[in-house]
Amino acid sequence: MKAFITVLGRDRRGIIAAVSAKLLEYGVNILDITQTVLQNNFTMIMFVELEDPSVTIEMLSDAMDEVAKDISMVIRVQREDIFDSMNRI
């Protein structure tokens, strides 16, 4: 299953490392990534693939909620089809 992960908040050290480390724990492969800093605000979008069939979007979302708390960011996980539907004009 593929998903988009968005990360938003104040820029600080270790954001990508914290998110990537948690993804590794869950066997998630990063297919594409973009990030930028605008006036000290960090924004990242990752396109990922959940390779372990026992890992659900809900499990990954809960794990990302923990990371978000630890690094004071907002992190959202959305299935690819939901993301595409919400962003279609």
C-alpha positions in Angstrom: 0.0 0.0 0.0 1.2 3.5 -0.8 0.7 6.6 1.2 1.6 10.3 1.6 3.1 11.7 4.8 3.1 15.4 5.4 5.2 17.0 8.1 4.7 20.7 9.1 6.0 22.9 11.9 8.9 25.1 13.0 12.2 24.1 11.6 14.7 22.4 13.9 17.4 19.8 13.7 16.5 16.1 13.4 13.1 16.2 11.8 14.0 14.1 8.8 16.0 11.7 11.0 13.2 11.2 13.5 10.6 10.6 10.8 12.8 8.3 8.8 13.9 6.3 11.8 10.3 5.5 12.7 9.5 4.6 9.1 12.4 2.1 9.1 11.0 0.5 12.3 7.8 -0.2 10.4 9.5 -1.4 7.2 8.2 1.6 5.2 10.1 2.5 2.0 10.5 6.1 1.0 9.7 6.4 -2.7 10.0 10.2 -3.0 10.5 13.1 -0.7 10.5 16.9 -1.0 11.1 19.3 1.8 11.6 23.1 2.2 12.0 25.7 4.8 10.0 28.9 4.4 10.7 31.6 7.0 11.7 29.1 9.6 8.7 26.8 8.9 9.5 23.3 7.8 7.4 21.5 5.2 8.0 17.9 4.0 5.9 15.6 1.8 6.9 12.0 1.5 5.5 9.4 -0.8 6.0 6.0 0.8 5.2 2.3 0.4 4.2 0.1 3.3 6.0 -3.1 2.4 5.0 -5.2 5.4 1.4 -6.4 5.0 0.9 -6.5 8.7 1.5 -2.8 9.0 -1.7 -0.7 8.5 -2.1 2.9 7.7 -3.7 3.3 11.2 -0.7 1.7 12.9 1.7 4.0 10.9 -0.5 7.0 11.7 -0.4 6.3 15.4 3.4 5.9 15.2 3.8 9.2 13.4 1.6 10.8 16.0 4.2 9.8 18.6 7.0 11.2 16.5 5.0 14.4 16.0 4.6 14.9 19.7 8.4 14.2 20.3 9.5 16.8 17.7 6.6 19.3 18.1 5.4 18.9 14.5 2.1 18.1 12.8 2.4 14.8 10.9 -0.4 13.3 8.7 -0.5 10.0 7.0 -3.0 9.4 4.1 -3.5 6.5 1.8 -2.5 7.4 -1.8 -6.1 7.1 -3.1 -7.5 9.3 -0.4 -4.8 11.9 -0.9 -5.4 11.9 -4.7 -9.1 12.3 -4.2 -8.8 15.2 -1.8 -6.3 17.0 -4.1 -8.1 16.5 -7.4 -9.6 19.7 -9.0 
